[in-house]
Amino acid sequence: MSVDRARARLARTVSGEVRSKESMSRHTTFRVGGPAALYVVADSIPDLAAVTDVLGQEEVPYTVVGKGSNLLVADSGYDGAVLVLGRDFKHHAIGDGFLRAGAGTILAFLVQQAFHEGVAGMTWGVGIPGTLGGALAMNAGTREGWIGQIVESATLFVPGRGLSLVRGADVEWGYRSSSLAGSGIIVEGVLRVAEGDPVRIRAEMERNLKARKATQPLGLPSAGSVFVNPEGDSAGRLIEAAGCKGMRLGGAAVSTVHANFIVNEGGATAADVAGLIRKIRMTVRDTHGVELKPEIRFLGTF
């Protein structure tokens, strides 16, 4: 593996930024994490092809990151490359019953744009952080709905092969999962939408945002839900019933607003968060006999 050689080649090849030892605390909603050996912004499909080719040839592992809203990066950082979708992956268009957008587009922005254009079907996404690509990969949503229900198609970039169109009906959508993850790099999505009453859309958005503010610690850095809800139960309920609400380790704490959130109260490290996750899992297992499965992604060595 040659990170230095990969960096030199990419700096000559791609139009986007190429940085060495980029602190990932700047790129995650937890606001923790050490440096990535490489941080590369691919602004176009040709950039994406060049980046994946070079990293493959130089045997540098890589991961695609959106807004880092469900990511915990180790304090020691990541020895590979973090790949971010840039300029050409942030477009959007609404018309003829469809919303087409690049995977790098912020989901909250699309929700607002749908509202401004009188389009219904996106209110479930109010307050959900991250990009469209991340939402598609993990089938983001709430009890009111999830993105997999309205996906017409998704376009993937498959290294070494190029672009591939996948119909939404052919995707396996699960709870906080989809078969798109691991099939390639999601570069665009097309969602089915419909004309709606702006007054009703605004009312739904305000109701959903009010509920989210009342039940989630939106004022502190976090990565959203830490654990997947076990079938037929709630991770938050299990954690709270096990006495973990308010539990602390260093600068990290189990939220007193919602027990399935860990918040950075100031000065937390990734080790604090990871240690608290282990402690919660052990306590819930000992109390309820349930093994909680983390929903957040881990990057680096813990």
Secondary structure, 3 states (H helix, E strand, C coil): CCHHHHHHHHHHHCCCCEEEEEEHHHCCCCCCCCEEEEEEEECCHHHHHHHHHHHHHCCCCEEECCCCCCEEECCCCEEEEEEEECHHHCCEEEECCEEEEECCCEHHHHHHHHHHCCEECCHHHCCCCCEHHHHHHHCCEECCEEHHHHEEEEEEEECCCEEEEEEHHHCCEECCEECCCCCCEEEEEEEECEECCHHHHHHHHHHHHHHHHHHCCCCCCEEEECECCCCCCCHHHHHHHCCCCCCEECCEEECCCCCCEEEECCCCCHHHHHHHHHHHHHHHHHHHCCCCCECCEEECCC
